[in-house]
Amino acid sequence: MHRSPDNQNTALSELSLGSTIAARQLKYALCLASILGLLITLFQAYHDYNWLNDVYTHANQRTIASNVPVATKSLVNEDRELADVMARGMLNQRSIARVMLTDAQSGVFYDKERPSGQLPASLWGDMLFGGLQTVVIPVRDPDLRPATTVGEMVVELNPQVYVSSFISRFIWSFMSTMVLAILMAVAFAAMSYYVFSRPLVQLGGYLVNADPTDYERPMEMPPHHRYDDEIQLLGSVTVGLFGMIRGQIGQLRRARDELQDANVNLEARVKQRTEELNEAMQKLEVLASTDPLTGLPNRRAYLGRMEEAISVWRRRDTPMSVILLDIDRFKSFNDIHGHQAGDAVLVDLAKTMRSTVRDIDLPARMGGEEFAVLLPGEELEGAMKLAERLRAEFEKSPVNFGGNHLSYTSSFGVAGLPSAQGRAGLDAKVSRTFDALTSHENSDIAALIYSMADSALYKAKEAGRNRCALTEFDLLFDHINA
């Protein structure tokens, strides 16, 4: 069923002008035309300014250059009449406001200024073409050897004439360009409305009033279009789409209801699973970095923190030390008292270590009866003091197990990376080796320090056990080449 032209016109007339396609076309066409006109004007003004600036600069340069010989002759011969003729000729150049000649001995020789009012100063005159300028040219006597400066020619420049010319050209260019742009925008908006927009408005009215979800109303046909083009095809396709919509709307409603039912508790279940996963990952991370018997960090966690301390030593020259300790004759202890007693000793040793070291220190179990302490920011002297304190605590703190007091001792090896201040007391060759380590990123410094601490620990055991030994840095080269 076709809508009559009268009804279509009535529906279109009810639309406000500001909401019609025609009004928007005209508005955006005027906006675009204004922007393009402004860009064209600015482009033209840019070229005009560069052209006038070149003319202004070259004219001043030619005038000044051509009068330098005359100024020289006037000063050398003290000819004020010649200077007056020169100045009058230069003032014919409208950008020159003043000409002055000064003598090296007597000061001002000649001074002539353009009458006030001929070149009035303005804001734009100070901003464009370099503004008000004063050019000082030394005047030298060519007959003297070497050439001697006999005075100066001072020229004051005022670009007001060129500024006025530039502003005038800019105003006329802006007005003519904007008028032409507006006329073209209006013509384009009118043509595009009658050719393209009006049929779309009619088709839009059809789409607004047609409701494909209303099963009670019969499907109406789109308004007739005289041309067999894309607008006619759009109307035909719209009718087909409306039919498909009516067929699919029921299925979509059923699918929507099913999806709403399925998603009722989805967010809560996802949140619960995420919390469980995060908790499990945290537990796994703790298990992966903790010794299950003593509760101390394990070798993996210790070596990770050690690499961080080595990086800080490289970047900031912050010292770090390592204490490596081993329970003396622990295998024999287990054979005599049993492995459960040995485990009790390990647990008590770990407890003593935690209560003795600083908060920033890292005690760790490296495996079996071997333990280590990482001391970030500590020099070797402080590490030896802590090692001795730990040794004394172990010696005087027997473990109560099975009604017996089980005593044990430990041996300690100390190594580390001293700061520049701490290396001052070392051998010069050793100090240079440490300096070289700071710049070699590929050096396995962690393995080197651990090996040196292990050597010191072995030395402490050979010396009778239950003692602390500092690594011998003279063997640093052997460890590096090992």
C-alpha positions in Angstrom: 0.0 0.0 0.0 1.4 3.4 -1.0 1.2 6.5 1.1 -0.3 9.5 -0.7 2.0 12.5 -1.5 -0.2 14.7 0.8 0.3 12.4 3.7 4.1 12.2 3.0 4.4 16.0 2.9 2.4 16.4 6.1 4.7 13.9 7.9 7.8 15.7 6.6 6.4 19.2 7.4 6.0 18.1 11.0 9.7 17.6 11.3 11.6 20.6 12.7 14.0 22.3 10.4 17.0 21.8 12.6 16.5 18.0 12.6 16.1 17.6 8.8 18.8 16.2 6.5 18.7 19.4 4.5 19.4 21.6 7.5 22.3 19.3 8.6 23.6 19.2 5.0 23.6 23.0 4.8 25.2 23.4 8.3 28.0 20.9 7.7 28.6 22.2 4.2 28.9 25.8 5.5 31.2 24.5 8.3 33.4 22.6 5.9 33.4 25.5 3.4 34.4 27.9 6.2 37.3 25.7 7.2 38.5 25.2 3.6 38.1 28.9 3.0 40.1 29.7 6.1 42.8 27.2 5.2 43.1 28.6 1.7 43.3 32.1 3.1 46.0 31.1 5.6 47.9 29.4 2.8 47.7 32.5 0.6 48.6 34.7 3.6 51.6 32.4 4.2 52.9 32.9 0.6 52.1 36.6 0.7 54.0 37.1 3.9 57.1 35.2 2.6 57.0 37.1 -0.6 56.7 40.5 1.1 59.3 39.5 3.7 61.8 38.7 0.8 61.0 42.0 -0.9 61.4 43.8 2.5 64.7 42.1 3.3 66.3 42.4 -0.1 65.2 46.1 -0.5 66.8 47.0 2.8 69.9 45.0 2.1 70.4 46.6 -1.4 69.7 50.1 0.0 72.2 49.7 2.9 74.8 48.0 0.8 74.7 50.6 -1.9 75.1 53.5 0.5 78.0 52.1 2.6 80.6 53.5 0.2 78.9 56.9 0.3 78.8 56.8 4.1 82.6 56.0 4.1 83.3 58.9 1.8 81.2 61.3 3.9 83.0 60.3 7.2 86.5 60.3 5.7 86.0 63.7 4.0 83.7 65.0 6.8 81.2 66.0 4.1 77.8 66.6 5.8 76.3 67.7 2.5 77.1 64.3 0.9 75.7 62.6 4.0 72.5 64.6 3.7 72.1 63.5 0.1 72.7 59.9 1.0 70.2 60.0 3.9 67.5 61.6 1.8 68.0 58.9 -0.9 67.8 56.1 1.7 64.7 57.6 3.3 63.0 57.1 -0.1 62.9 53.5 0.9 59.6 53.5 3.0 60.9 50.9 5.5 63.8 53.1 6.6 62.9 55.4 9.5 66.2 56.8 10.4 69.8 57.2 9.2 72.7 58.2 11.5 76.4 58.4 10.9 78.8 58.4 13.9 82.4 59.4 14.0 84.9 57.3 16.0 86.3 60.5 17.6 83.5 63.0 17.8 80.4 60.9 18.2 77.3 61.7 16.1 78.4 63.1 12.7 75.0 63.2 11.0 71.5 62.2 12.0 68.3 62.3 9.9 64.9 60.8 10.9 61.7 60.5 9.0 59.1 62.9 10.3 56.8 61.4 13.0 53.5 60.1 11.6 54.8 58.9 8.3 55.6 55.4 9.7 53.5 55.1 12.9 54.4 52.1 15.1 51.7 49.5 15.8 51.3 46.1 17.5 51.6 44.2 14.2 54.6 46.3 13.2 56.4 44.9 16.2 55.4 41.3 15.5 55.7 40.9 11.7 58.8 41.2 9.4 61.1 41.2 12.4 59.6 44.2 14.0 61.5 47.5 14.6 65.2 46.8 13.9 68.4 48.8 14.2 71.2 47.8 11.9 74.7 49.0 12.8 77.3 48.8 9.9 81.0 49.6 10.7 82.5 52.1 8.3 86.2 51.5 7.5 88.7 53.7 5.6 89.9 51.6 2.7 93.0 53.8 2.2 94.5 52.9 5.6 96.5 49.7 6.0 95.3 47.9 8.0 91.8 49.1 7.4 90.6 51.2 10.3 87.1 51.7 11.5 86.3 55.5 11.3 82.7 55.3 12.4 79.4 53.5 12.1 76.3 53.9 10.0 73.1 53.2 12.1 69.9 52.5 10.2 66.6 52.0 11.9 64.0 49.9 10.0 60.2 50.1 10.4 58.2 47.5 8.4 54.8 49.3 8.9 54.3 49.9 5.2 54.8 46.2 4.4 52.6 45.2 7.4 49.8 47.4 6.1 50.2 45.9 2.7 50.1 42.4 4.1 47.1 43.0 6.3 45.2 44.6 3.4 45.9 41.6 1.1 44.9 39.2 3.9 41.6 40.9 4.5 40.6 41.0 0.8 41.8 37.4 0.3 39.8 36.3 3.3 36.6 38.1 2.3 36.6 36.9 -1.3 37.5 33.3 -0.4 34.8 33.0 2.2 32.1 34.5 0.0 33.0 32.1 -2.8 33.1 29.1 -0.3 29.7 30.0 1.2 28.1 30.3 -2.3 29.5 26.9 -3.3 28.4 25.3 0.0 24.8 26.5 -0.5 24.7 25.3 -4.1 26.1 21.9 -3.2 23.7 21.5 -0.2 20.7 22.4 -2.4 21.7 20.0 -5.3 22.5 17.1 -3.0 19.2 17.5 -1.1 17.1 17.3 -4.2 19.1 14.5 -5.8 19.9 12.3 -2.8 18.5 13.5 0.6 14.8 14.0 -0.3 14.3 10.4 -1.4 16.1 9.2 1.7 13.8 11.4 3.9 10.8 9.7 2.4 12.3 6.3 2.9 13.2 7.2 6.4 9.6 8.2 7.1 8.6 4.7 6.0 11.1 3.0 8.2 10.0 5.1 11.2 6.4 4.2 10.9 6.9 0.5 9.9 7.2 -1.8 12.8 8.3 -5.3 11.7 7.6 -6.7 15.2 3.9 -5.8 15.1 2.2 -9.0 13.9 -1.3 -7.3 13.9 -0.5 -4.7 11.2 0.0 -5.7 7.6 3.4 -5.1 5.9 3.4 -1.8 4.0 5.5 -1.2 0.9 8.1 1.6 0.8 7.3 4.9 -1.1 7.7 4.9 -4.8 11.0 6.1 -6.2 11.2 7.2 -9.9 14.8 6.0 -10.4 16.0 2.5 -10.5 19.1 3.1 -8.3 20.5 2.3 -4.9 17.6 4.0 -3.0 15.1 1.9 -4.8 17.2 -1.2 -4.0 17.4 -0.1 -0.4 13.6 0.0 -0.1 13.2 -3.5 -1.6 15.9 -4.9 0.6 14.2 -3.3 3.6 10.9 -5.1 2.9 12.8 -8.4 2.7 14.6 -7.7 6.0 11.4 -6.8 7.8 10.0 -10.2 6.8 13.1 -12.0 8.1 12.9 -10.0 11.3 9.4 -11.1 11.9 10.4 -14.7 11.4 13.4 -14.5 13.7 12.0 -12.3 16.5 10.4 -15.2 18.2 13.5 -17.3 18.2 15.5 -14.4 19.5 13.1 -13.9 22.4 13.4 -17.6 23.3 17.2 -17.5 23.1 17.3 -14.4 25.3 15.2 -16.1 28.0 17.5 -19.2 28.0 20.6 -17.0 28.1 19.3 -15.0 31.0 18.6 -18.2 32.9 22.0 -19.6 32.2 23.8 -16.5 33.3 22.0 -16.0 36.6 24.8 -17.4 38.8 27.7 -17.2 36.2 29.4 -14.2 37.7 29.4 -15.7 41.2 30.8 -19.0 40.0 33.5 -17.3 38.0 34.5 -15.2 41.1 34.6 -18.3 43.3 36.8 -20.2 40.8 39.1 -17.3 40.5 39.6 -16.9 44.2 40.2 -20.7 44.5 42.8 -20.5 41.7 44.6 -17.5 43.2 44.7 -19.3 46.6 46.1 -22.5 45.1 48.7 -20.5 43.1 49.9 -18.7 46.3 50.2 -22.0 48.1 52.2 -23.5 45.2 54.5 -20.5 45.2 55.1 -20.8 49.0 55.7 -24.6 48.7 58.1 -24.1 45.7 60.3 -21.6 47.7 60.1 -23.0 51.3 61.9 -25.9 53.0 59.1 -28.1 54.4 61.0 -29.2 57.5 62.5 -26.0 58.8 60.1 -23.5 57.2 63.1 -21.5 55.9 63.5 -20.4 52.3 65.0 -23.1 50.1 68.0 -23.0 47.7 65.8 -21.7 44.8 64.5 -18.7 46.8 67.9 -18.0 48.3 69.7 -17.9 44.9 67.0 -15.7 43.5 67.5 -13.1 46.3 71.2 -13.5 45.9 71.1 -12.5 42.2 69.1 -9.4 43.2 71.7 -8.4 45.8 74.4 -8.8 43.2 72.6 -6.6 40.8 72.3 -3.9 43.5 76.1 -4.2 44.2 76.8 -3.7 40.5 74.6 -0.7 40.1 74.9 1.1 43.5 78.1 -0.3 45.0 76.1 -1.7 47.9 78.0 -4.5 49.7 76.6 -7.9 50.2 77.9 -10.9 52.2 77.2 -14.6 52.3 77.5 -17.0 55.3 77.6 -20.7 54.6 77.4 -23.1 57.6 77.3 -26.8 58.1 76.6 -28.9 61.2 79.7 -30.6 62.4 79.7 -34.4 62.1 76.0 -34.5 61.4 76.1 -38.0 59.8 77.6 -39.4 62.9 75.0 -37.5 65.0 72.2 -39.2 63.0 73.8 -42.6 63.3 74.0 -42.3 67.1 70.7 -40.5 68.0 68.6 -41.2 65.0 67.2 -39.2 62.1 64.3 -37.8 64.2 66.8 -36.3 66.6 68.7 -34.9 63.6 65.5 -33.3 62.3 64.9 -31.8 65.7 68.4 -30.2 65.5 67.7 -28.8 62.1 64.4 -27.3 63.2 66.1 -25.7 66.3 69.0 -24.4 64.3 66.5 -22.7 61.9 64.6 -21.2 64.8 67.9 -19.8 66.3 68.9 -18.4 62.9 65.6 -16.5 62.4 65.8 -15.0 65.9 69.5 -13.9 65.5 69.7 -12.4 62.0 68.3 -9.0 60.9 64.9 -8.6 59.3 66.5 -7.8 55.9 68.8 -10.9 56.1 67.7 -14.1 54.5 68.5 -17.4 56.2 67.9 -20.5 54.1 68.4 -24.3 54.0 70.5 -25.2 51.0 70.1 -29.0 51.5 70.8 -31.6 54.2 72.7 -30.1 57.1 73.9 -27.1 55.0 72.5 -23.7 55.6 73.2 -20.2 54.4 72.5 -16.5 55.3 72.4 -13.7 52.8 73.3 -10.3 54.2 72.4 -7.5 51.8 74.2 -4.2 52.6 76.7 -5.8 55.0 80.5 -5.7 54.7 82.6 -8.7 55.4 83.5 -7.5 58.8 79.9 -7.4 59.9 79.3 -10.8 58.3 82.1 -12.3 60.4 80.6 -10.9 63.6 77.2 -12.4 62.8 78.7 -15.7 61.9 80.5 -15.8 65.3 77.3 -14.8 67.1 75.4 -17.7 65.4 78.3 -20.1 66.2 78.1 -19.2 69.9 74.3 -19.5 70.0 74.4 -23.0 68.5 77.1 -24.1 70.9 75.3 -23.0 74.0 71.8 -24.0 72.9 71.4 -27.8 73.2 68.2 -29.5 71.8 65.8 -31.3 74.1 64.8 -34.5 72.5 63.6 -37.8 74.1 64.6 -36.6 77.5 68.2 -35.9 76.4 70.1 -32.6 75.8 71.7 -32.9 72.4 74.5 -30.5 71.8 75.8 -29.6 68.3 78.2 -27.2 66.7 78.6 -25.7 63.3 81.4 -24.5 61.0 81.1 -21.2 59.1 82.5 -19.9 55.8 82.1 -16.2 55.0 82.5 -14.5 51.5 80.9 -11.6 49.8 81.2 -8.6 47.5 82.6 -5.6 49.4 81.9 -2.0 48.5 84.6 0.3 47.2 85.2 1.4 50.7 85.5 -2.2 51.9 87.9 -3.1 49.1 90.3 -0.3 50.2 92.0 -2.7 52.6 92.3 -5.6 50.1 95.2 -6.3 47.8 95.3 -4.0 44.8 95.0 -6.9 42.3 92.0 -8.3 44.1 90.4 -4.9 44.2 90.9 -4.5 40.4 89.3 -8.0 39.9 86.2 -6.9 41.8 86.0 -3.7 39.7 86.2 -5.8 36.6 83.3 -8.0 37.8 81.0 -5.0 38.0 81.2 -4.5 34.3 81.0 -8.1 33.1 77.2 -8.9 32.9 77.8 -12.5 31.8 80.0 -13.4 34.9 78.3 -16.0 37.2 79.1 -14.0 40.3 76.6 -16.0 42.4 78.4 -19.3 41.7 81.7 -17.6 42.4 80.7 -16.2 45.8 79.1 -19.5 46.8 82.3 -21.4 45.8 84.5 -19.0 47.8 82.2 -19.3 50.9 82.3 -23.1 50.5 86.1 -23.0 50.4 86.1 -20.9 53.6 83.7 -23.4 55.2 86.1 -26.3 54.2 89.0 -24.4 55.7 87.1 -24.0 59.0 86.4 -27.7 59.2 90.1 -28.5 58.5 91.1 -26.2 61.3 89.1 -28.2 63.9 85.4 -27.3 63.2 83.1 -25.1 65.4 84.7 -21.9 64.1 84.3 -19.2 61.4 86.6 -18.7 58.5 86.8 -15.8 56.1 87.4 -16.5 52.4 90.9 -15.9 51.1 90.5 -13.3 48.4 94.0 -14.1 47.1 92.4 -17.2 45.7 89.8 -15.2 43.8 91.5 -15.8 40.5 91.5 -19.6 41.1 87.7 -19.5 41.7 87.2 -17.4 38.6 89.2 -19.7 36.4 87.8 -22.9 38.0 
